[in-house]
Amino acid sequence: MRAVVVPALGAPLEIREIPVPVPGPGQVLVRMEASGICHTDVHAARGDWPVKPRPPFVPGHEGIGTVVESVHGPHHRAIGRRVAIGWLGSACGRCRYCVSGRETLCESQTNSGYSVDGAWAEYAVVDERFAVPVPDDIPPVEAAPLTCAGVTTYAAIRTARVAPDERVGVFGIGGLGHLAVQYARLVGASVVGVDVEDAKLALATGLGADAVVDARTTDPVEAIHDLGGLDVAVALAPSPDSFGQALRSLRRGGRLVCVALPADGTLTVPIFDLVLGGLTVLGSIVGTREELAEVFDLHARGRTRVVTETRKLDDAAAAVDDLLAGRVPARLVMEF
């Protein structure tokens, strides 16, 4: 099969012919139909984070495809099912986090496209328990971004416990941010979109944001406090400065939800302001399998819109360049 391979951390991506993986016990083989391109894939390829993947490996954790093989044979119930391959490749199912519904915190988890080969290939294997079914009426190109960008921002809004009378700021209107705007609105909150690109701000407005702030030309902290400040700030831009702006945009009792992972990020939190303002700083990683099923259900019922551009496998390196240069409206998706 053909696959995108990271030959060494920081090295250019390569298109290689590699063997089709063989599913082991509890796994299924998936013929890929689409796979999203996430900033996390770039961090993985570069080895930006303290826990580094081991090359060579295949990136990708927004995969959609059809199950074509199982060790249980051609009549296994999963054969022919369309499924998602997400960031959470597997979890132990036994630890305190798994049994309490917090499987994304499992210390024995595997991560697609990071600790195990991912979905930027014509075929991929996945733990059958974590191959979340995809509704038939969601096209693969739309389903792919929901598998990470969607469930991650859905989980962030839930983590912040956003209420209908609150104001939510979304910092970074891209693959994740354009969905965060929609999930906050579904809860009933008013939304402020923050970005540095005119096209991204227009996208936020088109998706129902009540206000937008151009952080390139305006001090976003001042502009947001002129609106009354935020109850919740969702930090999605991979920029440490943006995290600081999000924190300072909160009004009393506000919550900062940290989602993006800048390569060299450090957040300075003034203790005085934190205590007197009753502020909360939260970390939120990708959602659970149950939350992904909820995200798919919402989309199948027409509650969300996914903005994408498509690419082919051969264009992976150029697509990453476009992503880093901000030349895409929201999410890039590879079609197979």
Summary of the structure (lengths in Angstrom):
residues: 336
radius of gyration: 19.6
end to end distance: 11.5
largest distance: 62.8
contacts: 1211
relative contact order: 0.16
helix: 31%
strand: 27%
